[in-house]
């Protein structure tokens, strides 16, 4: 049995000087206890928060491990406060579209994972046109947390769904407790402007990308998709929401009783179109970053509980072959964010008083666990839950350095960002898995697959 003593523990919405008792993988007590006969983990001078859940990463394993793989990505996660990640189905070989591909994936990553992981299944336009719904249902029965769909897709062999295909799919599954997570950009708008902008020789770099991915493409996609969800009583999650208008539509749907949620990324909270124009290689992403006023509204909506959670949308393309390009349309879209999501949102959010520490725990741990149906064991410091804990030294001040990332994506638009608060220790299911002074204390394979609970 272990006891964590001396720290300020986040419990019931506030920080308190409490001990945490751990037996095997689980929390069995929160309060004040004798340390006699127990292994003591000293947390003096530190705060203890629940481990973060990043519900949107692309670890590319198997198939594109030159970009990222599960050992590097999951090391980056646990070293920075993320104890559970959810990997997307579209950027590995094979893509996770059926039961066979799911088990190929699981076999590939089972001895690499340093953090716990859940998985999305995939469904694409061609599958809907062929009425191939059995594969989806088999994946769901195996425990995937939901299904990733695209309103617009640039991923090879991962077709977007037209509105007709979406409505057909959702109607077939009507009234089931199934989660769909959508990359919400309208195909017809993006397709038209991508082609138009590429022909305009006067538009280059970040300015061209902004014109090619218009603001309205997102709210149009959210409105239509959420309308279908309203009619079919399924669950919808909006990935990497980037527009204040899109968030307002989510708010309206929630008020109508639609089962809808949304996530925002650190880059959409902290970067603007000016950053993209200055440094397109580091800031190009889909959907694109927006103007300053929009960014500030996203913070407001995060604080006011309209945006439900923060996710990284981590993607690390190879720098030389995929990112270091002059043509904006040849630069791989995506930002390396798993190393920084937890500390940067804590620093920019809690320390700078944009959000409370209670709201931080909600958006980084509690809400992702609830949305994904893994909240029995994940997402909080409570008796009975997994002992997934992060120790932060509030007195520590440091700067982001991409070359020190554990991720293979050793570049970042947040280079030299000043961060207040340092993750110094991470516990996953009762084991100290990372300590700043000692490094990683477990082998790849300690992390396990977390299935959806129901």
C-alpha positions as CSV (number, residue, x, y, z in Angstrom):
1,X,0.0,0.0,0.0
2,X,1.2,3.5,-0.8
3,X,0.4,6.9,0.8
4,X,0.9,10.2,-0.9
5,X,1.5,12.8,1.9
6,X,2.4,16.4,2.3
7,X,0.8,17.8,-0.9
8,X,-2.2,20.0,-1.7
9,X,-4.7,17.6,-3.3
10,X,-7.4,18.6,-5.7
11,X,-10.5,17.1,-4.1
12,X,-14.2,18.1,-4.4
13,X,-13.5,21.2,-6.4
14,X,-10.6,22.7,-4.4
15,X,-7.1,22.1,-3.2
16,X,-6.7,20.7,0.3
17,X,-3.8,19.4,2.4
18,X,-4.8,15.7,2.3
19,X,-3.3,12.3,1.9
20,X,-4.1,9.8,-0.8
21,X,-4.1,6.0,0.0
22,X,-3.4,3.7,-3.0
23,X,-3.8,0.0,-3.0
24,X,-2.5,-1.7,-6.2
25,X,-4.0,0.4,-9.1
26,X,-6.8,2.3,-7.2
27,X,-7.4,5.1,-4.8
28,X,-8.8,3.6,-1.6
29,X,-8.8,6.7,0.7
30,X,-8.6,10.4,0.7
31,X,-8.1,12.2,4.0
32,X,-5.5,12.0,6.8
33,X,-3.9,8.6,7.5
34,X,-1.1,7.1,9.4
35,X,1.9,6.3,7.2
36,X,3.1,3.4,9.3
37,X,3.7,0.3,7.2
38,X,3.1,2.1,3.9
39,X,5.3,3.2,1.1
40,X,5.5,7.0,1.4
41,X,5.4,9.2,-1.7
42,X,6.4,12.7,-0.4
43,X,4.5,15.5,-2.1
44,X,5.6,18.4,0.1
45,X,5.3,21.7,-1.6
46,X,3.5,20.3,-4.6
47,X,-0.1,20.2,-5.9
48,X,-1.7,17.0,-7.0
49,X,-4.2,16.9,-9.9
50,X,-5.9,14.0,-11.7
51,X,-4.0,12.8,-14.7
52,X,-5.0,14.5,-17.9
53,X,-7.0,12.8,-20.7
54,X,-6.1,13.9,-24.2
55,X,-9.0,12.7,-26.3
56,X,-7.5,13.6,-29.7
57,X,-4.0,12.4,-30.8
58,X,-2.5,11.0,-34.0
59,X,0.3,8.6,-32.9
60,X,0.5,7.0,-36.5
61,X,1.4,3.5,-35.2
62,X,1.6,1.2,-37.1
63,X,2.4,2.5,-40.5
64,X,3.8,6.0,-40.2
65,X,6.2,5.6,-37.3
66,X,8.7,7.9,-39.0
67,X,6.3,10.7,-37.8
68,X,5.4,9.3,-34.3
69,X,5.0,6.0,-32.6
70,X,3.4,4.8,-29.4
71,X,6.5,4.7,-27.3
72,X,7.6,8.3,-28.2
73,X,4.1,9.7,-28.1
74,X,3.1,8.1,-24.8
75,X,6.4,9.0,-23.2
76,X,5.7,12.6,-24.1
77,X,2.2,12.2,-22.6
78,X,3.1,10.9,-19.2
79,X,6.1,13.2,-18.8
80,X,3.8,16.2,-19.2
81,X,0.8,15.2,-17.2
82,X,-1.3,13.2,-19.6
83,X,-2.1,9.7,-18.3
84,X,-4.6,8.6,-21.0
85,X,-4.8,9.4,-24.7
86,X,-7.3,8.6,-27.4
87,X,-5.7,7.7,-30.7
88,X,-7.5,8.5,-34.0
89,X,-8.2,5.7,-36.6
90,X,-7.2,7.5,-39.7
91,X,-3.4,8.0,-39.6
92,X,-2.1,4.5,-39.3
93,X,-1.8,1.5,-41.6
94,X,-4.2,-0.2,-41.5
95,X,-6.8,2.5,-40.7
96,X,-9.2,1.2,-37.9
97,X,-12.3,0.5,-39.9
98,X,-13.0,-3.1,-38.9
99,X,-12.4,-5.7,-36.2
100,X,-9.3,-7.2,-37.9
101,X,-7.6,-3.8,-38.3
102,X,-8.3,-3.0,-34.6
103,X,-6.5,-6.1,-33.4
104,X,-3.6,-5.5,-35.8
105,X,-3.3,-2.0,-34.2
106,X,-3.5,-3.4,-30.6
107,X,-0.9,-6.0,-31.3
108,X,1.5,-3.4,-32.7
109,X,1.2,-1.0,-29.8
110,X,0.7,-3.3,-26.8
111,X,4.4,-3.4,-25.8
112,X,5.1,0.3,-26.6
113,X,2.6,2.2,-24.5
114,X,3.8,4.2,-21.5
115,X,0.4,5.7,-20.8
116,X,-3.1,4.2,-21.0
117,X,-5.0,4.6,-24.3
118,X,-8.4,4.3,-25.8
119,X,-9.2,4.1,-29.5
120,X,-11.6,5.4,-32.0
121,X,-13.0,3.4,-34.8
122,X,-13.4,4.8,-38.3
123,X,-16.2,5.1,-40.8
124,X,-15.9,6.6,-44.3
125,X,-18.1,7.6,-47.2
126,X,-17.4,4.5,-49.2
127,X,-18.5,2.3,-46.3
128,X,-21.8,4.1,-45.9
129,X,-22.5,4.0,-49.7
130,X,-22.0,0.2,-49.5
131,X,-24.2,0.0,-46.3
132,X,-21.2,-1.5,-44.6
133,X,-22.4,-1.0,-41.0
134,X,-21.5,-4.5,-39.6
135,X,-17.9,-3.5,-39.3
136,X,-18.9,-0.4,-37.3
137,X,-21.1,-2.4,-35.0
138,X,-18.3,-5.1,-34.4
139,X,-15.8,-2.3,-33.6
140,X,-18.3,-0.8,-31.1
141,X,-18.8,-4.2,-29.5
142,X,-15.1,-4.5,-29.0
143,X,-14.9,-1.3,-26.9
144,X,-13.9,1.6,-29.1
145,X,-15.0,4.8,-27.5
146,X,-16.7,6.2,-30.7
147,X,-16.2,6.8,-34.4
148,X,-14.2,9.5,-36.2
149,X,-15.9,11.1,-39.3
150,X,-14.8,13.9,-41.5
151,X,-16.8,16.7,-43.1
152,X,-13.7,17.4,-45.1
153,X,-10.8,14.9,-45.3
154,X,-7.3,15.1,-46.7
155,X,-6.3,11.7,-45.3
156,X,-5.6,9.2,-48.1
157,X,-8.2,6.4,-48.2
158,X,-10.3,8.1,-45.4
159,X,-13.2,9.6,-47.3
160,X,-15.3,12.4,-45.8
161,X,-19.0,11.8,-45.5
162,X,-21.5,13.9,-47.5
163,X,-24.5,15.2,-45.7
164,X,-26.6,12.5,-47.3
165,X,-24.2,9.8,-46.2
166,X,-24.2,11.2,-42.6
167,X,-27.9,11.2,-42.4
168,X,-28.2,7.7,-43.8
169,X,-25.6,6.5,-41.3
170,X,-27.2,8.3,-38.3
171,X,-30.7,7.1,-39.3
172,X,-29.5,3.5,-39.4
173,X,-28.1,3.8,-35.9
174,X,-31.0,5.9,-34.5
175,X,-31.4,6.0,-30.7
176,X,-28.2,4.1,-29.9
177,X,-25.7,5.4,-27.4
178,X,-23.0,5.9,-30.0
179,X,-20.5,8.8,-30.1
180,X,-19.4,10.3,-33.4
181,X,-16.5,12.8,-33.4
182,X,-16.4,15.0,-36.5
183,X,-13.7,17.1,-38.1
184,X,-16.3,19.8,-38.9
185,X,-15.5,21.6,-42.1
186,X,-17.9,21.7,-45.0
187,X,-16.5,19.8,-48.0
188,X,-18.1,21.8,-50.8
189,X,-16.9,25.1,-49.3
190,X,-13.3,23.9,-48.7
191,X,-13.1,22.1,-52.0
192,X,-14.2,25.2,-54.0
193,X,-11.8,27.6,-52.2
194,X,-8.8,25.2,-52.2
195,X,-9.0,25.0,-55.9
196,X,-9.6,28.7,-56.4
197,X,-6.7,29.8,-54.1
198,X,-4.2,27.4,-55.7
199,X,-4.9,29.1,-59.0
200,X,-4.3,32.6,-57.6
201,X,-0.5,33.2,-57.9
202,X,-0.8,36.3,-55.7
203,X,-1.8,34.3,-52.7
204,X,1.0,32.5,-50.8
205,X,1.9,31.2,-47.4
206,X,-0.4,31.6,-44.5
207,X,-2.6,34.1,-46.3
208,X,-3.4,31.5,-48.9
209,X,-4.2,28.9,-46.2
210,X,-6.6,31.3,-44.5
211,X,-8.4,32.0,-47.8
212,X,-8.5,28.3,-48.7
213,X,-10.1,27.3,-45.3
214,X,-12.9,29.9,-44.8
215,X,-14.3,30.6,-41.4
216,X,-17.9,29.7,-42.4
217,X,-16.9,26.1,-43.4
218,X,-16.9,25.1,-39.8
219,X,-20.2,26.5,-38.5
220,X,-22.0,25.3,-41.7
221,X,-20.7,21.8,-41.0
222,X,-21.6,21.9,-37.3
223,X,-25.1,23.2,-38.0
224,X,-25.9,20.5,-40.5
225,X,-24.3,17.5,-38.7
226,X,-25.8,18.5,-35.3
227,X,-29.3,18.8,-37.0
228,X,-29.0,15.2,-38.1
229,X,-27.9,14.2,-34.6
230,X,-30.9,16.0,-33.2
231,X,-33.2,14.0,-35.4
232,X,-31.5,10.6,-34.7
233,X,-30.7,10.9,-30.9
234,X,-27.1,9.9,-31.2
235,X,-24.1,11.7,-29.6
236,X,-21.9,14.2,-31.4
237,X,-18.5,15.6,-30.4
238,X,-16.9,18.4,-32.4
239,X,-13.2,18.0,-32.7
240,X,-10.8,21.0,-32.5
241,X,-13.5,23.7,-32.7
242,X,-12.0,26.9,-33.9
243,X,-14.8,29.4,-34.5
244,X,-16.9,31.4,-32.0
245,X,-19.9,30.9,-34.3
246,X,-19.4,27.2,-34.3
247,X,-19.4,27.3,-30.5
248,X,-22.6,29.3,-30.4
249,X,-24.3,26.6,-32.5
250,X,-23.1,23.9,-30.1
251,X,-24.6,26.0,-27.2
252,X,-28.0,26.3,-29.1
253,X,-28.1,22.5,-29.7
254,X,-27.3,21.8,-26.0
255,X,-30.2,24.0,-25.1
256,X,-32.4,22.0,-27.5
257,X,-31.4,18.8,-25.7
258,X,-29.0,17.5,-28.3
259,X,-26.3,15.3,-27.0
260,X,-23.4,17.4,-28.3
261,X,-20.0,18.4,-26.9
262,X,-16.8,20.0,-28.3
263,X,-13.1,20.3,-27.7
264,X,-10.7,23.2,-28.3
265,X,-6.9,22.9,-28.9
266,X,-4.2,25.0,-27.2
267,X,-3.2,26.4,-30.6
268,X,-6.7,27.7,-31.3
269,X,-6.7,29.3,-27.9
270,X,-3.3,30.9,-28.1
271,X,-2.3,31.5,-31.7
272,X,-3.8,33.7,-34.4
273,X,-3.7,34.2,-38.2
274,X,-0.7,36.6,-37.7
275,X,1.3,33.7,-36.2
276,X,0.3,31.6,-39.3
277,X,1.4,34.3,-41.7
278,X,4.7,34.7,-39.8
279,X,5.5,31.0,-39.5
280,X,3.4,28.8,-41.7
281,X,5.6,25.7,-41.3
282,X,4.9,25.6,-37.5
283,X,1.3,27.0,-37.4
284,X,-0.4,25.4,-40.4
285,X,-3.2,23.2,-39.1
286,X,-6.8,22.2,-40.1
287,X,-9.0,24.0,-39.2
288,X,-6.8,27.0,-39.4
289,X,-6.2,29.4,-36.5
290,X,-8.4,32.5,-36.5
291,X,-8.2,36.2,-35.5
292,X,-7.4,37.5,-32.0
293,X,-11.0,38.4,-31.2
294,X,-12.1,34.9,-32.0
295,X,-9.3,33.4,-29.9
296,X,-10.4,35.4,-26.9
297,X,-14.0,34.3,-27.3
298,X,-12.9,30.7,-27.3
299,X,-11.3,31.3,-23.8
300,X,-14.6,32.9,-22.7
301,X,-16.6,29.9,-23.9
302,X,-14.2,27.5,-22.3
303,X,-14.5,29.3,-18.9
304,X,-18.3,29.5,-19.3
305,X,-18.7,25.7,-19.8
306,X,-19.8,25.8,-23.4
307,X,-16.6,24.3,-24.7
308,X,-16.3,21.0,-22.8
309,X,-12.6,20.1,-23.0
310,X,-9.2,20.7,-24.3
311,X,-7.4,18.3,-26.7
312,X,-4.1,18.5,-28.5
313,X,-4.9,17.1,-31.9
314,X,-1.2,16.1,-31.8
315,X,0.3,15.4,-35.2
316,X,4.1,15.4,-35.8
317,X,5.1,15.2,-39.5
318,X,8.7,14.6,-40.4
319,X,10.3,18.0,-40.4
320,X,12.6,17.6,-43.5
321,X,10.2,15.7,-45.8
322,X,6.8,17.0,-44.6
323,X,7.1,20.4,-42.8
324,X,10.1,22.3,-44.2
325,X,8.4,23.3,-47.5
326,X,8.0,26.7,-49.2
327,X,4.6,25.9,-50.7
328,X,1.9,26.1,-48.1
329,X,-0.1,23.4,-49.8
330,X,2.8,21.0,-49.5
331,X,3.4,21.5,-45.8
332,X,1.9,18.7,-43.7
333,X,-1.0,20.2,-41.7
334,X,-0.8,19.7,-37.9
335,X,0.9,20.7,-34.7
336,X,3.1,18.7,-32.3
337,X,1.2,19.3,-29.0
338,X,1.3,16.3,-26.7
339,X,4.4,17.5,-24.8
340,X,2.8,20.9,-24.0
341,X,-1.0,20.6,-23.7
342,X,-1.2,20.0,-19.9
343,X,1.4,22.6,-18.7
344,X,0.5,25.2,-21.2
345,X,-3.2,25.2,-20.4
346,X,-2.4,25.2,-16.7
347,X,-0.1,28.1,-17.1
348,X,-2.1,30.2,-19.6
349,X,-5.4,29.2,-18.1
350,X,-5.1,28.8,-14.3
351,X,-2.0,30.8,-13.5
352,X,-3.1,33.7,-15.7
353,X,-6.7,33.5,-14.2
354,X,-8.5,32.8,-17.5
355,X,-10.0,29.7,-15.9
356,X,-10.2,28.3,-12.3
357,X,-8.4,25.2,-11.2
358,X,-11.8,23.5,-10.9
359,X,-12.5,24.3,-14.6
360,X,-9.0,23.1,-15.6
361,X,-9.7,19.7,-14.0
362,X,-13.1,19.6,-15.7
363,X,-11.7,20.3,-19.2
364,X,-8.5,18.2,-18.9
365,X,-9.8,15.2,-17.0
366,X,-13.4,15.0,-15.8
367,X,-15.3,15.9,-19.0
368,X,-13.2,13.9,-21.4
369,X,-13.8,10.8,-19.2
370,X,-17.5,11.4,-19.2
371,X,-17.7,12.1,-23.0
372,X,-15.8,8.9,-23.8
373,X,-17.7,6.7,-21.3
374,X,-14.5,5.8,-19.3
375,X,-15.4,7.8,-16.1
376,X,-15.8,4.8,-13.8
377,X,-12.0,4.5,-13.4
378,X,-10.7,7.7,-15.1
379,X,-11.0,11.4,-14.8
380,X,-10.7,12.3,-11.2
381,X,-9.3,11.9,-7.7
382,X,-12.0,9.8,-6.1
383,X,-12.1,6.6,-4.0
384,X,-12.5,3.7,-6.4
385,X,-10.9,5.4,-9.4
386,X,-7.5,4.6,-10.9
387,X,-4.7,6.4,-9.1
388,X,-3.8,8.5,-12.1
389,X,-2.1,11.6,-10.6
390,X,0.1,14.5,-11.6
391,X,2.4,16.4,-9.2
392,X,3.0,20.0,-10.1
393,X,5.6,22.4,-8.6
394,X,3.9,25.8,-8.8
395,X,7.2,27.6,-8.0
396,X,8.9,26.3,-11.1
397,X,9.1,28.6,-14.1
398,X,10.5,27.3,-17.5
399,X,10.4,27.8,-21.2
400,X,9.2,25.5,-23.9
401,X,12.0,24.0,-26.0
402,X,11.0,21.7,-28.9
403,X,14.4,20.0,-29.0
404,X,13.7,18.6,-25.5
405,X,10.3,17.0,-26.4
406,X,9.9,13.2,-26.0
407,X,7.7,13.3,-29.1
408,X,9.3,12.8,-32.5
409,X,7.9,16.2,-33.4
410,X,10.7,18.2,-31.9
411,X,9.3,21.6,-33.1
412,X,6.6,23.8,-31.8
413,X,4.9,27.1,-32.4
414,X,5.2,27.6,-28.7
415,X,9.0,27.7,-28.7
416,X,10.2,29.8,-25.8
417,X,6.7,30.2,-24.3
418,X,7.2,30.9,-20.6
419,X,5.4,28.3,-18.4
420,X,4.5,28.7,-14.7
421,X,4.2,25.3,-13.0
422,X,6.2,22.2,-13.8
423,X,5.1,18.6,-13.9
424,X,7.6,16.8,-11.7
425,X,6.0,13.4,-11.2
426,X,3.3,11.3,-12.8
427,X,1.5,8.2,-11.3
428,X,-0.5,5.9,-13.6
429,X,-2.7,3.3,-11.9
430,X,-0.8,3.5,-8.7
431,X,2.8,3.3,-10.1
432,X,5.2,6.2,-10.3
433,X,5.8,6.1,-14.1
434,X,7.7,9.3,-14.5
435,X,9.9,11.4,-12.1
436,X,11.7,14.5,-13.3
437,X,14.9,13.5,-11.6
438,X,14.8,9.8,-12.4
439,X,13.1,9.7,-15.8
440,X,10.7,6.9,-16.9
441,X,10.3,4.2,-14.2
442,X,8.3,1.7,-16.2
443,X,8.8,-0.1,-19.5
444,X,6.7,0.2,-22.7
445,X,3.7,-2.0,-22.3
446,X,2.7,-0.8,-18.8
447,X,0.1,1.4,-20.5
448,X,-3.1,-0.5,-21.2
449,X,-6.1,-0.4,-23.5
450,X,-9.1,1.3,-21.9
451,X,-12.4,0.1,-23.4
452,X,-15.6,2.1,-23.3
453,X,-17.6,1.1,-20.2
454,X,-21.0,0.7,-21.9
